[in-house]
Amino acid sequence: MAETPTDTAAAPSGDAPSARPPLTAEQRHGMRSFAQVLVNTMVANVTTSFLWFALTFWVYLETRNVMATGIVGGAYMLLVAVFAMVFGTIVDRHRKRSVFIFSSVATTIAFVISGVIFLMQPESALLDFGGPWFWLFSGIILAGAVVEQMRNIALSTTVTLLVPVDRRANANGLVGTVQGMAFIVTSVFSGLAVGFLGMGGTLVIAIVLTAVSLAHILFVRIPEERPARDDAASSLLDVRGSVAAIRAVPGLFVLLFFAMFNNLIGGVYMALMDPYGLELMPVQWWGIVFGVASTGFVVGGLVVAARGLGPNPIRTMLLLVILMGVLGAAFTIRDWWPLYAVGIWLYMALVPAVEAAEQTVIQTVVPFERQGRVFGLASAMEASAAPITAFLIAPLAQYAIIPAVESAQGADLWGWLVGDGIARGIAVIFFFAGLATVALGLVAFTTKAYRTVSAGYAERSAAAEASEAAEASATAETSVADERPAAVERPAAVERPATVEVSAEGEGAAGAEPTVSRES
């Protein structure tokens, strides 16, 4: 089980470890529940990513049809962007444990149905791009993978629910580590499974692991009251509620737009990173190099889990974005594969911190009852950004930039910058994409939104920590009072019985009241 930040975990940068108050019994219970949810989500995410990319590999290897894999991959990103807001509304309306269970059940059913279809139909029918079975088979796996994205939104809100304020950045670092694990498994094991076991064996693995994830989440307890009904959310696609929650926090929309724009630039790397790597080395080596470089996700997430993000996560995020731009501009400056591999590793190591910073700010400045919709809208914006750039830059690079740079005139013009090796056109694109990222980060530092959101985060974070400290103090005082020994208060049972004084004759006077005395 993944380790969670504990009393002895290192404090965020700038804070001494001793500055953190000890966890109360309730908070320790919440952290244990978070650890179980985190591990469960890791298994679920790894499984869905594993099967989805295995499907993409299988379709291409069997058909050599780039359009088929492109449509399948594009449909996944499109549906994630469309349904992210619906998923956010569902998360806000229901207990988080119910959301995890629903997502696991839906994904398990989808994968089981796809397995049945695979057994009933010959592979030739499933691979017929113009036939109905290809779209039905792929569509059901696609639905199971898309529904799984609901867990990621629920997980972000679960951090708010279960993790104390001063440990949320660390917890978000662990979330980044989980996402990195899914990325590594997807990069390495999906191809191996399809190559050695075929699509049938890959489906069996996915179904078994999804069922294990479902069985485990049934025994996880997440303390949460039933969410109050939001009359303003009249439909599942609560765009108005999402926008209202963002507008209620000055500057937050600009922060989300910044993240989306950063993903637009990231779409350049998404579209061209594989082609550049395949120019430098054989496909077998590129798969291994990229899988090893993806460990940067895990290392970066663990660093955030241990060290936090500092007193101002937004400032940390912008500094890291600028550094990512520098790396993106430099790691293809010469076509030397060790430079490219190390650059990718460092780039990926920074991604969890950037994602964790955004999540930490939203968890602090947005009310808990609306966080699902805000995370859903943010996910929709970011999921739609990178594919747009990828679809635009791919044909532009293929038919305009690469031929121009690799021509004799282009080599004279750009050779001093990117050298004279292969794929220099892609290197020029990466260089200017990196400069654009640096400029984006520098401009963001000068905006009013940066100062506003930073001040709002500091204020609400301090208020939340003070509230938690007061609650913990009250709980401690109550516990001390409950543990006092019973002898402090004399119970009635140990008092001696009352005595009755009568007259010397042995009887009280007629009609007279006896005198009652109580011995000490």
VENHU-V375166 format. One record per backbone hydrogen bond with DSSP energy under -0.5 kcal/mol. CO is the residue of the C=O (numbers start at 0). NH is the residue of the N-H. Records with the same first field share a line. If there is no record, write none. Layout:
CO: NH ; NH
This chain:
5: 8
11: 14
15: 18
16: 19
23: 27
24: 28
25: 29
26: 30
27: 31
28: 32
29: 33
30: 34
31: 35
32: 36
33: 37
34: 38
35: 39
36: 40
37: 41
38: 42
39: 43
40: 44
41: 45
42: 46
43: 47
44: 48
45: 49
46: 50
47: 51
48: 52
49: 53
50: 54
51: 55
52: 56
53: 57
54: 58
55: 59
56: 60
57: 61
58: 62
59: 63
63: 65
64: 68
65: 69
66: 70
67: 71
68: 72
69: 73
70: 74
71: 75
72: 76
73: 77
74: 78
75: 79
76: 80
77: 81
78: 82
79: 83
82: 86
83: 87
84: 88
85: 89
86: 90
87: 91
88: 92
89: 93
94: 98
95: 99
96: 100
97: 101
98: 102
99: 103
100: 104
101: 105
102: 106
103: 107
104: 108
105: 109
106: 110
107: 111
108: 112
109: 113
110: 114
111: 115
112: 116
113: 117
114: 118
115: 119
116: 120
121: 124 ; 125
122: 126
124: 127
126: 128
127: 130 ; 133
130: 134
131: 135
132: 136
133: 137
134: 138
135: 139
136: 140
137: 141
138: 142
139: 143
140: 144
141: 145
142: 146
143: 147
145: 148
146: 149
147: 150 ; 151
148: 152
149: 153
150: 154
151: 155
152: 156
153: 157
154: 158
155: 159
156: 160
157: 161
158: 162
163: 166
164: 167
166: 170
167: 171
168: 172
169: 173
170: 174
171: 175
172: 176
173: 177
174: 178
175: 179
176: 180
177: 181
178: 182
179: 183
180: 184
181: 185
182: 186
183: 187
184: 188 ; 189
187: 191
188: 192
189: 193
190: 194
191: 195
192: 196 ; 197
193: 197
196: 200
197: 201
198: 202
199: 203
200: 204
201: 205
202: 206
203: 207
204: 208
205: 209
206: 210
207: 211
208: 212
209: 213
210: 214
211: 215
212: 216
213: 217
215: 218
216: 219
220: 222
228: 230
229: 232
231: 233
235: 237
236: 238
237: 241
238: 242
239: 243
240: 244
241: 245
242: 246
243: 247
245: 248
247: 249
248: 251
250: 254
251: 255
252: 256
253: 257
254: 258
255: 259
256: 260
257: 261
258: 262
259: 263
260: 264
261: 265
262: 266
264: 267 ; 268
265: 269
266: 270
267: 271
268: 272
271: 275
272: 276
273: 277
274: 278
275: 278 ; 279
276: 280
281: 285
282: 286
283: 287
284: 288
285: 289
286: 290
287: 291
288: 292
289: 293
291: 294
292: 295
293: 296 ; 297
294: 298
295: 299
296: 300
297: 301
298: 302
299: 303
300: 304
301: 305
302: 306
303: 307
306: 12
311: 315
312: 316
313: 317
314: 318
315: 319
316: 320
317: 321
318: 322
319: 323
320: 324
321: 325
322: 326
323: 327
324: 328
325: 329
326: 330
329: 332
333: 335
334: 336
335: 338 ; 339
336: 340
337: 341
338: 342
339: 343
340: 344
341: 345
342: 346
343: 347
344: 348
345: 349
346: 349 ; 350
347: 351
349: 353
350: 354
351: 355
352: 356
353: 357
354: 358
355: 359
356: 360
357: 361
358: 362
359: 363
360: 363 ; 364
361: 365
366: 369 ; 370
367: 370
369: 373
370: 374
371: 375
372: 376
373: 377
374: 378
375: 379
376: 380
377: 381
378: 382
379: 383
380: 384
381: 385
382: 386
383: 387
384: 388
385: 389
386: 390
387: 391
388: 392
389: 393
390: 394
391: 395
392: 396
393: 397
394: 398
395: 399 ; 400
396: 401
399: 403
400: 404
401: 405
402: 406
403: 406
406: 410
407: 411
408: 412
409: 413
410: 414
413: 416 ; 417
414: 418
420: 423
422: 426
423: 427
424: 428
425: 429
426: 430
427: 431
428: 432
429: 433
430: 434
431: 435
432: 436
433: 437
434: 438
435: 439
436: 440
437: 441
438: 442
439: 443
440: 444
441: 445
442: 445
443: 446
446: 450
447: 451
448: 452
449: 453
450: 454
451: 455
452: 456
453: 457
454: 458
455: 459
456: 460
457: 461
458: 462
459: 463
460: 464
461: 465
462: 466
463: 467
464: 468
465: 469
466: 470
467: 471
468: 472
469: 473
470: 474
471: 475
472: 476
473: 477
474: 478
475: 479
476: 480
477: 481
478: 482
480: 483
484: 487
485: 488
487: 489
488: 490
490: 493
491: 494
498: 500 ; 516
499: 501
500: 514
502: 505
508: 511
513: 515
514: 500 ; 516
516: 498 ; 518
